[in-house]
Amino acid sequence: QEEKKQLTLKVEELERKLESTSAQNIEFLQVIAKREESIHQCQLRLEEKSRECSSLARQLEMAIEDAKRQVEQARERAVSRERAAQSKVLDLETQLSRNKTELNQLHRSKDDAERRYQSRLQDLRDRLEQSESTNRSMQNYVQFLKSSYDNVF
């Protein structure tokens, strides 16, 4: 009976321990359930953040590509403007060179015309002087003839 009593006490003690362990087990299961729920929520947030990061990464890649395109277009426009400006400078330099050549030709033509004019003017003066000299000589001769006729008659 003593043994039975001890065994009964042990059984009661084991039952208390079993109840305590069951209660702890239930508490642990609740804690585990809460943690699993928390882990599940964290995984959902992580997936959402991953999708958000992927979306942002795509947007960033698109923005980078767009920026590269814009930079390339701006560079092409700048190169095009520079080529156009260089072409215009060359055209203007060519035009300036032609205008200088034409101006030099006009100066030479003017100088030639002035020389011809001066030569012609000098020639006309010489001829006028010769003509006046001839005219005086003829007038003197006519005067001489008149005097001579007057003397003869």
N, CA and C atoms as a LAMMPS dump frame, in Angstrom:
ITEM: TIMESTEP
0
ITEM: NUMBER OF ATOMS
459
ITEM: BOX BOUNDS ff ff ff
-5.0000000000000000e+02 5.0000000000000000e+02
-5.0000000000000000e+02 5.0000000000000000e+02
-5.0000000000000000e+02 5.0000000000000000e+02
ITEM: ATOMS id mol type element x y z
1 1 1 N 0.819 -1.185 0
2 1 2 C 0 0 0
3 1 3 C 0.864 1.251 0
4 2 1 N 1.933 1.12 0.687
5 2 2 C 2.877 2.228 0.704
6 2 3 C 3.386 2.47 -0.688
7 3 1 N 3.665 1.397 -1.322
8 3 2 C 4.162 1.515 -2.688
9 3 3 C 3.101 2.121 -3.58
10 4 1 N 1.875 1.674 -3.392
11 4 2 C 0.77 2.185 -4.186
12 4 3 C 0.595 3.658 -3.945
13 5 1 N 0.76 4.06 -2.717
14 5 2 C 0.619 5.458 -2.36
15 5 3 C 1.718 6.264 -3.036
16 6 1 N 2.892 5.737 -2.969
17 6 2 C 4.003 6.437 -3.607
18 6 3 C 3.796 6.516 -5.114
19 7 1 N 3.296 5.409 -5.643
20 7 2 C 3.054 5.395 -7.091
21 7 3 C 1.93 6.37 -7.427
22 8 1 N 0.922 6.426 -6.601
23 8 2 C -0.183 7.338 -6.829
24 8 3 C 0.322 8.768 -6.754
25 9 1 N 1.2 9.02 -5.752
26 9 2 C 1.768 10.358 -5.646
27 9 3 C 2.607 10.683 -6.886
28 10 1 N 3.354 9.668 -7.281
29 10 2 C 4.179 9.89 -8.479
30 10 3 C 3.3 10.148 -9.683
31 11 1 N 2.202 9.367 -9.801
32 11 2 C 1.288 9.539 -10.943
33 11 3 C 0.671 10.927 -10.876
34 12 1 N 0.264 11.34 -9.683
35 12 2 C -0.342 12.671 -9.552
36 12 3 C 0.682 13.752 -9.905
37 13 1 N 1.902 13.482 -9.39
38 13 2 C 2.959 14.455 -9.704
39 13 3 C 3.223 14.482 -11.204
40 14 1 N 3.269 13.307 -11.791
41 14 2 C 3.497 13.236 -13.244
42 14 3 C 2.331 13.862 -14.007
43 15 1 N 1.088 13.686 -13.493
44 15 2 C -0.066 14.291 -14.14
45 15 3 C 0.008 15.814 -14.039
46 16 1 N 0.443 16.325 -12.873
47 16 2 C 0.613 17.769 -12.72
48 16 3 C 1.679 18.258 -13.69
49 17 1 N 2.778 17.461 -13.714
50 17 2 C 3.839 17.834 -14.639
51 17 3 C 3.322 17.777 -16.057
52 18 1 N 2.488 16.741 -16.339
53 18 2 C 1.936 16.613 -17.688
54 18 3 C 1.027 17.794 -18.005
55 19 1 N 0.2 18.185 -17.018
56 19 2 C -0.685 19.34 -17.223
57 19 3 C 0.148 20.6 -17.389
58 20 1 N 1.161 20.74 -16.537
59 20 2 C 2.026 21.912 -16.634
60 20 3 C 2.729 21.924 -17.989
61 21 1 N 3.222 20.742 -18.362
62 21 2 C 3.902 20.647 -19.65
63 21 3 C 2.918 20.888 -20.782
64 22 1 N 1.691 20.375 -20.656
65 22 2 C 0.669 20.601 -21.689
66 22 3 C 0.335 22.087 -21.783
67 23 1 N 0.213 22.719 -20.588
68 23 2 C -0.076 24.155 -20.585
69 23 3 C 1.081 24.918 -21.232
70 24 1 N 2.317 24.503 -20.861
71 24 2 C 3.474 25.148 -21.486
72 24 3 C 3.493 24.867 -22.977
73 25 1 N 3.116 23.636 -23.314
74 25 2 C 3.084 23.255 -24.726
75 25 3 C 2.085 24.124 -25.484
76 26 1 N 0.925 24.35 -24.878
77 26 2 C -0.105 25.187 -25.504
78 26 3 C 0.416 26.62 -25.652
79 27 1 N 1.069 27.09 -24.559
80 27 2 C 1.631 28.443 -24.62
81 27 3 C 2.685 28.518 -25.732
82 28 1 N 3.559 27.472 -25.757
83 28 2 C 4.586 27.459 -26.81
84 28 3 C 3.966 27.404 -28.196
85 29 1 N 2.896 26.596 -28.315
86 29 2 C 2.211 26.504 -29.617
87 29 3 C 1.617 27.859 -29.999
88 30 1 N 1.052 28.565 -28.991
89 30 2 C 0.507 29.901 -29.266
90 30 3 C 1.632 30.868 -29.669
91 31 1 N 2.747 30.776 -28.916
92 31 2 C 3.879 31.638 -29.246
93 31 3 C 4.393 31.294 -30.643
94 32 1 N 4.494 29.984 -30.928
95 32 2 C 4.955 29.553 -32.254
96 32 3 C 3.991 30.02 -33.322
97 33 1 N 2.661 29.915 -33.055
98 33 2 C 1.661 30.356 -34.021
99 33 3 C 1.791 31.864 -34.276
100 34 1 N 1.985 32.605 -33.159
101 34 2 C 2.155 34.056 -33.322
102 34 3 C 3.417 34.357 -34.117
103 35 1 N 4.478 33.61 -33.782
104 35 2 C 5.73 33.841 -34.508
105 35 3 C 5.604 33.44 -35.968
106 36 1 N 4.928 32.336 -36.204
107 36 2 C 4.722 31.93 -37.604
108 36 3 C 3.897 32.971 -38.343
109 37 1 N 2.877 33.499 -37.678
110 37 2 C 2.055 34.56 -38.284
111 37 3 C 2.918 35.791 -38.545
112 38 1 N 3.752 36.119 -37.558
113 38 2 C 4.656 37.257 -37.723
114 38 3 C 5.626 36.998 -38.878
115 39 1 N 6.176 35.757 -38.92
116 39 2 C 7.08 35.39 -40.019
117 39 3 C 6.339 35.482 -41.344
118 40 1 N 5.103 34.978 -41.371
119 40 2 C 4.299 35.038 -42.6
120 40 3 C 4.075 36.498 -43.031
121 41 1 N 3.728 37.351 -42.047
122 41 2 C 3.531 38.776 -42.341
123 41 3 C 4.837 39.394 -42.854
124 42 1 N 5.94 39.028 -42.197
125 42 2 C 7.248 39.554 -42.63
126 42 3 C 7.576 39.085 -44.044
127 43 1 N 7.255 37.796 -44.324
128 43 2 C 7.503 37.288 -45.675
129 43 3 C 6.641 38.032 -46.69
130 44 1 N 5.389 38.305 -46.342
131 44 2 C 4.516 39.06 -47.249
132 44 3 C 5.077 40.462 -47.482
133 45 1 N 5.518 41.118 -46.372
134 45 2 C 6.107 42.453 -46.513
135 45 3 C 7.385 42.387 -47.346
136 46 1 N 8.192 41.325 -47.093
137 46 2 C 9.423 41.151 -47.849
138 46 3 C 9.133 40.976 -49.339
139 47 1 N 8.129 40.147 -49.647
140 47 2 C 7.746 39.961 -51.052
141 47 3 C 7.261 41.27 -51.658
142 48 1 N 6.464 42.021 -50.879
143 48 2 C 5.964 43.319 -51.357
144 48 3 C 7.135 44.268 -51.594
145 49 1 N 8.061 44.32 -50.631
146 49 2 C 9.235 45.183 -50.785
147 49 3 C 10.091 44.72 -51.966
148 50 1 N 10.201 43.395 -52.157
149 50 2 C 10.972 42.872 -53.289
150 50 3 C 10.337 43.3 -54.609
151 51 1 N 8.985 43.163 -54.681
152 51 2 C 8.283 43.615 -55.894
153 51 3 C 8.492 45.12 -56.1
154 52 1 N 8.4 45.872 -54.995
155 52 2 C 8.599 47.321 -55.061
156 52 3 C 10.024 47.636 -55.525
157 53 1 N 11.008 46.917 -54.962
158 53 2 C 12.407 47.127 -55.377
159 53 3 C 12.6 46.773 -56.847
160 54 1 N 11.973 45.673 -57.276
161 54 2 C 12.077 45.289 -58.69
162 54 3 C 11.468 46.361 -59.58
163 55 1 N 10.304 46.861 -59.156
164 55 2 C 9.646 47.92 -59.919
165 55 3 C 10.529 49.172 -59.967
166 56 1 N 11.081 49.538 -58.801
167 56 2 C 11.95 50.712 -58.75
168 56 3 C 13.215 50.49 -59.581
169 57 1 N 13.751 49.259 -59.556
170 57 2 C 14.939 48.947 -60.355
171 57 3 C 14.625 49.084 -61.839
172 58 1 N 13.441 48.58 -62.266
173 58 2 C 13.034 48.742 -63.669
174 58 3 C 12.869 50.217 -64.027
175 59 1 N 12.214 50.961 -63.115
176 59 2 C 12.048 52.398 -63.363
177 59 3 C 13.392 53.094 -63.448
178 60 1 N 14.316 52.706 -62.56
179 60 2 C 15.658 53.29 -62.582
180 60 3 C 16.368 52.959 -63.886
181 61 1 N 16.277 51.69 -64.32
182 61 2 C 16.893 51.301 -65.59
183 61 3 C 16.29 52.093 -66.743
184 62 1 N 14.95 52.244 -66.719
185 62 2 C 14.293 53.005 -67.782
186 62 3 C 14.74 54.466 -67.741
187 63 1 N 14.847 55.019 -66.525
188 63 2 C 15.284 56.415 -66.384
189 63 3 C 16.725 56.566 -66.872
190 64 1 N 17.574 55.583 -66.548
191 64 2 C 18.971 55.633 -67.001
192 64 3 C 19.025 55.556 -68.516
193 65 1 N 18.253 54.637 -69.102
194 65 2 C 18.221 54.509 -70.57
195 65 3 C 17.712 55.804 -71.211
196 66 1 N 16.663 56.371 -70.604
197 66 2 C 16.108 57.618 -71.125
198 66 3 C 17.146 58.736 -71.032
199 67 1 N 17.841 58.798 -69.896
200 67 2 C 18.875 59.825 -69.719
201 67 3 C 19.994 59.613 -70.745
202 68 1 N 20.384 58.35 -70.961
203 68 2 C 21.419 58.069 -71.966
204 68 3 C 20.96 58.522 -73.344
205 69 1 N 19.689 58.223 -73.678
206 69 2 C 19.16 58.651 -74.976
207 69 3 C 19.178 60.17 -75.1
208 70 1 N 18.743 60.837 -74.026
209 70 2 C 18.713 62.302 -74.06
210 70 3 C 20.115 62.876 -74.189
211 71 1 N 21.068 62.284 -73.46
212 71 2 C 22.455 62.749 -73.554
213 71 3 C 22.973 62.535 -74.981
214 72 1 N 22.674 61.368 -75.542
215 72 2 C 23.133 61.066 -76.906
216 72 3 C 22.49 62.035 -77.907
217 73 1 N 21.19 62.282 -77.732
218 73 2 C 20.511 63.217 -78.631
219 73 3 C 21.103 64.619 -78.487
220 74 1 N 21.358 65.033 -77.246
221 74 2 C 21.94 66.363 -77.029
222 74 3 C 23.33 66.431 -77.644
223 75 1 N 24.106 65.347 -77.49
224 75 2 C 25.448 65.315 -78.077
225 75 3 C 25.36 65.381 -79.6
226 76 1 N 24.416 64.618 -80.173
227 76 2 C 24.252 64.647 -81.624
228 76 3 C 23.831 66.033 -82.099
229 77 1 N 22.924 66.677 -81.351
230 77 2 C 22.509 68.034 -81.728
231 77 3 C 23.685 68.992 -81.653
232 78 1 N 24.493 68.842 -80.581
233 78 2 C 25.655 69.722 -80.428
234 78 3 C 26.655 69.499 -81.56
235 79 1 N 26.878 68.227 -81.9
236 79 2 C 27.803 67.913 -83.004
237 79 3 C 27.243 68.476 -84.31
238 80 1 N 25.94 68.317 -84.493
239 80 2 C 25.303 68.832 -85.71
240 80 3 C 25.426 70.35 -85.782
241 81 1 N 25.167 71.023 -84.633
242 81 2 C 25.298 72.488 -84.611
243 81 3 C 26.734 72.908 -84.867
244 82 1 N 27.671 72.154 -84.302
245 82 2 C 29.077 72.497 -84.496
246 82 3 C 29.464 72.323 -85.961
247 83 1 N 28.992 71.21 -86.566
248 83 2 C 29.28 71.011 -87.992
249 83 3 C 28.67 72.129 -88.829
250 84 1 N 27.424 72.497 -88.5
251 84 2 C 26.767 73.566 -89.243
252 84 3 C 27.529 74.884 -89.073
253 85 1 N 27.977 75.141 -87.834
254 85 2 C 28.733 76.379 -87.586
255 85 3 C 30.061 76.358 -88.339
256 86 1 N 30.735 75.209 -88.339
257 86 2 C 32 75.106 -89.064
258 86 3 C 31.768 75.29 -90.561
259 87 1 N 30.685 74.69 -91.054
260 87 2 C 30.349 74.836 -92.47
261 87 3 C 30.067 76.3 -92.802
262 88 1 N 29.315 76.965 -91.917
263 88 2 C 29.003 78.379 -92.138
264 88 3 C 30.277 79.218 -92.092
265 89 1 N 31.182 78.9 -91.135
266 89 2 C 32.454 79.628 -91.046
267 89 3 C 33.24 79.442 -92.344
268 90 1 N 33.291 78.195 -92.829
269 90 2 C 34.008 77.942 -94.083
270 90 3 C 33.375 78.702 -95.243
271 91 1 N 32.037 78.683 -95.291
272 91 2 C 31.336 79.431 -96.344
273 91 3 C 31.659 80.919 -96.248
274 92 1 N 31.614 81.448 -95.015
275 92 2 C 31.894 82.871 -94.837
276 92 3 C 33.35 83.192 -95.188
277 93 1 N 34.275 82.285 -94.81
278 93 2 C 35.675 82.514 -95.162
279 93 3 C 35.861 82.484 -96.674
280 94 1 N 35.175 81.536 -97.336
281 94 2 C 35.242 81.461 -98.802
282 94 3 C 34.673 82.726 -99.417
283 95 1 N 33.524 83.158 -98.904
284 95 2 C 32.895 84.377 -99.414
285 95 3 C 33.805 85.58 -99.172
286 96 1 N 34.42 85.643 -97.989
287 96 2 C 35.346 86.738 -97.679
288 96 3 C 36.515 86.723 -98.643
289 97 1 N 37.048 85.543 -98.894
290 97 2 C 38.171 85.427 -99.823
291 97 3 C 37.755 85.891 -101.217
292 98 1 N 36.573 85.46 -101.672
293 98 2 C 36.077 85.899 -102.988
294 98 3 C 35.891 87.407 -103.02
295 99 1 N 35.297 87.942 -101.932
296 99 2 C 35.075 89.388 -101.885
297 99 3 C 36.393 90.152 -101.894
298 100 1 N 37.402 89.631 -101.158
299 100 2 C 38.71 90.29 -101.172
300 100 3 C 39.314 90.249 -102.565
301 101 1 N 39.219 89.072 -103.203
302 101 2 C 39.745 88.943 -104.573
303 101 3 C 39.028 89.914 -105.503
304 102 1 N 37.703 89.95 -105.379
305 102 2 C 36.919 90.85 -106.231
306 102 3 C 37.29 92.306 -105.951
307 103 1 N 37.47 92.642 -104.664
308 103 2 C 37.85 93.999 -104.285
309 103 3 C 39.219 94.351 -104.871
310 104 1 N 40.155 93.402 -104.773
311 104 2 C 41.481 93.64 -105.351
312 104 3 C 41.385 93.841 -106.862
313 105 1 N 40.558 93.028 -107.514
314 105 2 C 40.374 93.192 -108.968
315 105 3 C 39.75 94.543 -109.276
316 106 1 N 38.77 94.937 -108.446
317 106 2 C 38.152 96.249 -108.667
318 106 3 C 39.162 97.377 -108.448
319 107 1 N 40.022 97.242 -107.428
320 107 2 C 41.073 98.25 -107.209
321 107 3 C 42.008 98.316 -108.412
322 108 1 N 42.417 97.132 -108.906
323 108 2 C 43.308 97.119 -110.072
324 108 3 C 42.605 97.73 -111.275
325 109 1 N 41.316 97.362 -111.456
326 109 2 C 40.562 97.923 -112.587
327 109 3 C 40.451 99.434 -112.449
328 110 1 N 40.186 99.921 -111.224
329 110 2 C 40.077 101.351 -110.989
330 110 3 C 41.418 102.033 -111.26
331 111 1 N 42.5 101.393 -110.731
332 111 2 C 43.829 101.971 -110.967
333 111 3 C 44.146 101.996 -112.46
334 112 1 N 43.822 100.899 -113.158
335 112 2 C 44.05 100.86 -114.61
336 112 3 C 43.22 101.931 -115.312
337 113 1 N 41.941 102.054 -114.9
338 113 2 C 41.067 103.055 -115.513
339 113 3 C 41.606 104.457 -115.238
340 114 1 N 42.082 104.708 -113.994
341 114 2 C 42.654 106.031 -113.682
342 114 3 C 43.894 106.296 -114.514
343 115 1 N 44.744 105.269 -114.657
344 115 2 C 45.948 105.455 -115.486
345 115 3 C 45.563 105.738 -116.941
346 116 1 N 44.594 104.955 -117.447
347 116 2 C 44.15 105.201 -118.839
348 116 3 C 43.541 106.592 -118.966
349 117 1 N 42.728 106.954 -117.926
350 117 2 C 42.113 108.275 -117.943
351 117 3 C 43.188 109.361 -117.928
352 118 1 N 44.173 109.22 -117.005
353 118 2 C 45.253 110.217 -116.925
354 118 3 C 46.042 110.265 -118.239
355 119 1 N 46.29 109.07 -118.795
356 119 2 C 47.026 109.013 -120.063
357 119 3 C 46.22 109.68 -121.166
358 120 1 N 44.957 109.343 -121.201
359 120 2 C 44.075 109.929 -122.238
360 120 3 C 43.975 111.437 -122.032
361 121 1 N 43.833 111.873 -120.744
362 121 2 C 43.747 113.297 -120.441
363 121 3 C 45.029 114.001 -120.869
364 122 1 N 46.165 113.387 -120.537
365 122 2 C 47.437 113.986 -120.939
366 122 3 C 47.554 114.044 -122.461
367 123 1 N 47.107 112.95 -123.095
368 123 2 C 47.142 112.918 -124.56
369 123 3 C 46.264 114.02 -125.138
370 124 1 N 45.046 114.181 -124.547
371 124 2 C 44.143 115.236 -125.032
372 124 3 C 44.724 116.623 -124.768
373 125 1 N 45.384 116.821 -123.622
374 125 2 C 46.016 118.11 -123.325
375 125 3 C 47.128 118.394 -124.34
376 126 1 N 47.936 117.314 -124.553
377 126 2 C 49.018 117.497 -125.544
378 126 3 C 48.455 117.836 -126.913
379 127 1 N 47.402 117.153 -127.302
380 127 2 C 46.8 117.43 -128.619
381 127 3 C 46.179 118.813 -128.656
382 128 1 N 45.541 119.182 -127.5
383 128 2 C 44.957 120.53 -127.433
384 128 3 C 46.054 121.579 -127.538
385 129 1 N 47.12 121.349 -126.815
386 129 2 C 48.227 122.298 -126.86
387 129 3 C 48.81 122.362 -128.274
388 130 1 N 48.942 121.18 -128.875
389 130 2 C 49.455 121.153 -130.261
390 130 3 C 48.487 121.847 -131.203
391 131 1 N 47.195 121.576 -130.946
392 131 2 C 46.179 122.2 -131.786
393 131 3 C 46.21 123.718 -131.595
394 132 1 N 46.317 124.181 -130.34
395 132 2 C 46.397 125.619 -130.087
396 132 3 C 47.653 126.216 -130.709
397 133 1 N 48.735 125.45 -130.607
398 133 2 C 49.98 125.92 -131.21
399 133 3 C 49.833 126.033 -132.724
400 134 1 N 49.219 125.012 -133.315
401 134 2 C 48.971 125.039 -134.764
402 134 3 C 48.046 126.187 -135.107
403 135 1 N 47.024 126.381 -134.256
404 135 2 C 46.06 127.459 -134.466
405 135 3 C 46.777 128.81 -134.398
406 136 1 N 47.667 129.004 -133.384
407 136 2 C 48.427 130.268 -133.3
408 136 3 C 49.322 130.46 -134.516
409 137 1 N 49.942 129.315 -134.885
410 137 2 C 50.817 129.406 -136.066
411 137 3 C 50.023 129.802 -137.296
412 138 1 N 48.851 129.208 -137.422
413 138 2 C 48.021 129.53 -138.586
414 138 3 C 47.534 130.974 -138.509
415 139 1 N 47.169 131.399 -137.287
416 139 2 C 46.725 132.788 -137.133
417 139 3 C 47.886 133.733 -137.443
418 140 1 N 49.065 133.373 -136.987
419 140 2 C 50.244 134.189 -137.299
420 140 3 C 50.49 134.202 -138.813
421 141 1 N 50.345 133.018 -139.419
422 141 2 C 50.537 132.939 -140.866
423 141 3 C 49.483 133.768 -141.595
424 142 1 N 48.206 133.65 -141.12
425 142 2 C 47.129 134.451 -141.725
426 142 3 C 47.425 135.919 -141.502
427 143 1 N 47.893 136.274 -140.321
428 143 2 C 48.242 137.657 -140.017
429 143 3 C 49.381 138.114 -140.939
430 144 1 N 50.336 137.204 -141.115
431 144 2 C 51.448 137.516 -142.01
432 144 3 C 50.954 137.721 -143.433
433 145 1 N 50.059 136.832 -143.872
434 145 2 C 49.514 136.956 -145.224
435 145 3 C 48.737 138.257 -145.37
436 146 1 N 47.949 138.582 -144.375
437 146 2 C 47.17 139.831 -144.425
438 146 3 C 48.129 141.009 -144.512
439 147 1 N 49.152 140.971 -143.693
440 147 2 C 50.135 142.067 -143.729
441 147 3 C 50.81 142.138 -145.091
442 148 1 N 51.129 140.947 -145.569
443 148 2 C 51.816 140.907 -146.87
444 148 3 C 50.909 141.44 -147.959
445 149 1 N 49.652 141.007 -147.983
446 149 2 C 48.72 141.489 -149.004
447 149 3 C 48.5 142.983 -148.844
448 150 1 N 48.451 143.411 -147.624
449 150 2 C 48.258 144.838 -147.367
450 150 3 C 49.458 145.611 -147.922
451 151 1 N 50.595 145.04 -147.713
452 151 2 C 51.806 145.715 -148.202
453 151 3 C 51.883 145.66 -149.715
454 152 1 N 51.457 144.565 -150.259
455 152 2 C 51.529 144.448 -151.724
456 152 3 C 50.46 145.358 -152.335
457 153 1 N 49.356 145.483 -151.862
458 153 2 C 48.301 146.294 -152.452
459 153 3 C 48.323 147.618 -151.786
